[in-house]
Amino acid sequence: MAVAREDEFSRYVKEARPALRRTAFLLSSDWYEADDLVQRTLIALHRRWDSLERRDRIAGYARTVMIRMIISDRRSRRWSREALPGVLPEPAAAPDPYALLGDRLVLMRALAVLGPRQRAAVVLRYWEDRSVEETARVMGSVGSTVRSQTVRALDILRSVLQTEAYGPAGGPVPAPRGDGPRG
């Protein structure tokens, strides 16, 4: 008896599955969701297979089960998809996109003050993170020359950057007032 029931249900699934899948796709607009919906519909049908009397009307019953499942899914998804926390998080402050550009311009002006060998020593040592020996090999000199060039260049950079930040008098540089020819 159970074998005949399983055979009959298997034959029904082989015949009805393509049509059920097309209907499920029309309902869900997603093939993956349609496959899941067909599978769940067939499980529901299998559970009630013995109590279904009119086997000629199973297609209509299967469509009804499928439609109710997708309506239930969409209804529950609408309510359960969004989880609201007790307190809304504050958005992080957006960084000033021009701050790094300003720092880069100040650094480029300070590097322009250096001589070519000092600039090369600083760039190779600190920007490219090379050792003294590698820098000496690239510059075609010895390690002691690279060290002395680097020390002198850093002294000049410190004084130029300090002047840039605090002005020649040692106080903070005042912000431009905008009352010049364009202001």
C-alpha positions, -999 to 999 in steps of 0.1 A, spaced: 0 0 0 27 25 9 48 16 -21 18 22 -44 12 56 -27 48 66 -32 48 55 -68 16 75 -75 31 106 -58 64 102 -77 44 100 -110 25 131 -101 57 150 -92 73 141 -125 43 153 -145 34 184 -124 68 198 -114 76 218 -146 42 235 -145 45 242 -108 80 256 -113 68 280 -140 39 291 -118 62 296 -89 85 317 -110 56 339 -121 47 344 -85 82 350 -71 102 364 -101 132 344 -89 141 309 -101 158 300 -68 129 311 -47 106 293 -73 125 261 -67 122 264 -30 85 272 -33 78 242 -55 97 220 -30 77 232 0 45 228 -20 53 192 -29 62 185 8 28 199 18 11 178 -8 30 146 2 19 151 38 -18 152 27 -16 128 -2 -36 100 14 -65 124 23 -67 139 -12 -97 122 -28 -100 139 -62 -66 132 -79 -79 150 -110 -80 183 -91 -47 181 -74 -31 207 -97 -56 234 -85 -50 224 -49 -12 226 -54 -15 261 -69 -36 272 -40 -11 258 -15 17 276 -34 -1 309 -36 -8 308 2 28 299 9 42 328 -11 17 353 4 26 340 39 63 343 31 60 378 18 38 389 47 62 374 73 93 387 55 78 422 55 76 421 93 108 401 101 132 415 75 141 446 94 155 445 130 154 478 147 179 485 175 169 504 206 191 533 198 200 544 163 238 546 158 252 580 150 269 581 116 306 586 116 317 621 108 329 623 72 366 631 69 375 663 52 386 652 18 408 682 14 427 678 46 451 652 31 455 673 0 465 703 21 490 682 40 504 668 8 508 703 -6 526 715 25 549 685 23 556 690 -14 565 727 -8 588 717 20 605 690 -1 610 716 -29 632 736 -5 657 706 -3 685 700 -27 682 671 -51 704 647 -31 688 656 2 653 651 -14 664 618 -28 677 606 5 645 615 24 622 600 -3 642 568 -5 646 564 32 612 574 45 588 572 15 601 540 0 612 527 34 647 516 22 677 510 44 707 532 45 727 507 24 700 504 -2 697 542 -4 734 546 -7 735 520 -35 707 538 -54 723 572 -49 758 560 -58 773 570 -25 783 556 8 762 550 39 777 579 59 769 603 31 732 591 31 730 595 69 744 630 69 722 640 39 692 626 57 700 644 90 705 677 73 674 673 52 652 664 82 665 696 100 656 717 70 621 700 68 614 706 105 622 742 103 603 747 70 572 728 84 574 747 117 575 780 98 546 768 76 525 759 107 535 787 131 547 815 108 581 833 110 572 849 144 566 815 161 528 820 166 500 802 147 495 814 111 463 835 109 437 823 85 432 844 54 405 870 58 393 871 22 396 909 19 422 908 -9 416 916 -45 393 885 -50 376 886 -16 
